[in-house]
Amino acid sequence: MLLSHPAVSAGFVFGYPFHPLGKPDSLRANHLMDLSKPLHIFQGERDPMGSLPEVTEYNLPPSVHVHWFEDGDHDIKPRKASGFTQIQHLDHIAQIIGKQLS
């Protein structure tokens, strides 16, 4: 809804719930198909509400840009064994947003 406002040029989402937890057949993406302004979704690869294998099958429109974060969950937090930290992922997100807004 915010993207429909004339003053908004792009949207940024942290951990989009593509479907309810444990219900991958109840997709929450229909409204994304009609977006004309850019929407950037920052998603953990193992998010239980939209993992990398699931979301890559959704055929999202070109206006939706999903940025994947290695081993991240819904909060983009990776497991310690991954070698990444949530702060590293958030720093990367800040860089992406900064580039989009400049």
Sequence and secondary structure as in RCSB ss.txt:
>XXXX:A:sequence
MLLSHPAVSAGFVFGYPFHPLGKPDSLRANHLMDLSKPLHIFQGERDPMGSLPEVTEYNLPPSVHVHWFEDGDHD
IKPRKASGFTQIQHLDHIAQIIGKQLS
>XXXX:A:secstr
 GGGSTT   EEEES  SS TT TTS   GGGGG  S EEEEEETT TTS HHHHTTS   TTEEEEEETT  TT
S   GGGT  HHHHHHHHHHHHHHHH 
